[in-house]
Amino acid sequence: MTSLRTPVEALSVGHPTYSQTFPCEPSTAELGRELVRDVLEVWHLDGLADRAALIVTELIANASRHTPCPEIRLTVGRPSATRLRVGVADREPSRLPILSQAADDDESGRGLLLVDAVADRWGYDLHGSGRRPWGKEVWAELRTEDGK
C-alpha cells in the first residue's frame, strides 16, 4: 500500500481523487481528518486543511449517527483546478441530509450548519440507477486559491 506520507508531486492534469473505506463509527473521524490533511499536503493545499478536516469530521459524524451502515467511503477530490471536494458515501439513500436549526440548549444538530458555514457549497448525490438508488454521497466543496 502506498503511503500518503511519501513525497509525491501532484499532477497538474486530470481530476485526481483519493478514496478509502472506513467503518461507519464516530472514531473514524480521526482517520478521515488524517487522510484529508495528507492529501492536501500532497496537493500543496495545506491552507484548506483546517476547513476540510472540520467538514469531514461533521460528515462522518452524521453518517455514523444517522445511518445503520457498517461502512462509509471517504473521498477527497479535485473536480476542477479551482475546487476541492470532500465526500462521505453510505448505503442509506433514504436518509438524506437536512439543514436544520438546533435550539440553544440542544447538544447536537449543528453539524450541517458548520459545514454550510465553512464550505463554499455542499449537497448530496444519490448513487444507482432508476428509482432504487443503492446509496448517497454527502459532499462539500472549497475553492482553491489561484487554481492551485
C-alpha positions in Angstrom: 0.0 0.0 0.0 1.3 3.4 -0.9 1.6 5.9 2.0 0.5 9.4 1.5 3.4 10.4 3.6 5.8 9.6 0.8 6.6 12.8 -1.1 4.7 12.8 -4.4 4.4 15.6 -6.9 0.7 16.4 -7.5 -0.3 16.0 -11.1 -1.4 19.2 -12.9 -3.7 17.4 -15.3 -6.9 15.3 -14.8 -9.1 15.2 -11.8 -7.3 13.3 -9.1 -9.3 11.6 -6.2 -8.3 9.7 -3.2 -10.9 7.5 -1.5 -10.9 5.0 1.3 -13.5 2.8 3.0 -13.8 3.1 6.8 -16.0 1.7 9.5 -19.1 3.8 10.0 -18.4 4.9 13.5 -17.5 8.2 15.3 -13.9 7.2 15.8 -13.4 7.1 12.0 -13.4 10.9 12.1 -9.8 11.0 13.3 -8.7 8.7 10.4 -10.7 10.9 8.0 -9.0 14.1 9.2 -5.6 12.4 8.8 -6.4 11.3 5.2 -7.7 14.8 4.2 -4.6 16.5 5.7 -2.2 14.1 4.0 -3.9 14.5 0.6 -4.0 18.3 0.9 -0.3 18.3 1.8 0.5 16.3 -1.4 -1.6 18.7 -3.5 0.1 21.7 -1.8 -3.3 22.9 -0.4 -2.4 23.0 3.2 -4.3 26.3 3.7 -7.6 24.4 3.2 -6.7 21.6 5.7 -8.5 23.0 8.8 -11.8 23.7 7.0 -11.7 20.4 5.1 -10.9 18.5 8.3 -13.9 20.1 10.1 -16.1 19.2 7.1 -15.0 15.6 7.1 -15.5 15.3 10.8 -19.1 16.5 10.6 -19.9 14.4 7.6 -18.6 11.2 9.2 -20.4 12.1 12.5 -23.7 12.5 10.6 -23.2 9.2 8.7 -22.4 7.3 11.9 -25.2 8.9 13.9 -28.0 8.7 11.2 -27.3 5.6 9.2 -27.1 1.9 10.2 -24.4 1.3 7.5 -21.4 -0.7 8.6 -19.0 1.2 6.3 -18.6 4.6 4.6 -16.4 5.7 1.8 -14.5 8.9 2.2 -13.4 10.7 -1.0 -11.1 13.7 -1.4 -11.1 15.0 -5.0 -10.3 17.9 -7.3 -13.4 18.1 -9.6 -11.6 21.1 -11.2 -8.4 23.1 -10.8 -10.3 25.6 -8.6 -12.3 23.2 -6.4 -11.6 20.7 -3.7 -14.4 18.2 -2.8 -14.7 16.1 0.3 -17.5 13.5 0.5 -18.8 10.7 2.6 -20.8 7.9 0.8 -23.0 5.4 2.6 -25.6 2.8 1.5 -28.6 4.6 3.1 -30.2 6.7 0.3 -33.4 7.2 2.2 -31.7 9.2 5.0 -30.9 12.5 3.3 -29.1 15.4 5.0 -31.3 18.2 6.3 -30.1 21.6 7.3 -32.0 22.4 10.4 -31.7 24.9 13.3 -30.7 23.5 16.7 -32.1 25.1 19.8 -29.7 26.9 22.1 -29.8 24.0 24.6 -29.6 21.2 22.1 -26.4 19.1 22.4 -26.3 18.1 18.8 -27.8 19.1 15.4 -25.3 21.7 14.3 -23.1 19.6 12.0 -24.5 20.7 8.7 -24.8 24.3 9.9 -21.0 24.1 10.4 -20.5 22.6 7.0 -22.7 25.2 5.5 -20.7 28.0 7.2 -17.2 26.8 6.1 -17.9 25.2 2.7 -18.4 27.2 -0.5 -21.2 24.8 -1.3 -22.4 21.4 -0.2 -25.0 18.8 -1.2 -25.6 15.2 -1.9 -25.8 12.8 -4.8 -27.8 9.6 -5.0 -25.9 6.6 -6.4 -27.5 3.9 -8.5 -30.0 3.9 -11.3 -33.7 4.3 -11.6 -36.0 4.6 -8.6 -33.9 2.4 -6.4 -30.6 4.1 -5.6 -28.1 1.9 -3.6 -26.6 4.9 -1.7 -25.7 8.5 -1.4 -22.7 10.7 -1.1 -22.9 13.9 1.0 -20.2 16.3 -0.1 -18.8 19.8 0.4 -16.6 21.9 -1.8 -14.0 24.5 -1.1 -12.5 26.9 -3.6 -8.7 26.6 -4.0 -6.6 29.7 -4.4 -5.5 30.8 -7.8 -6.4 27.4 -9.3 -3.6 25.7 -7.5 
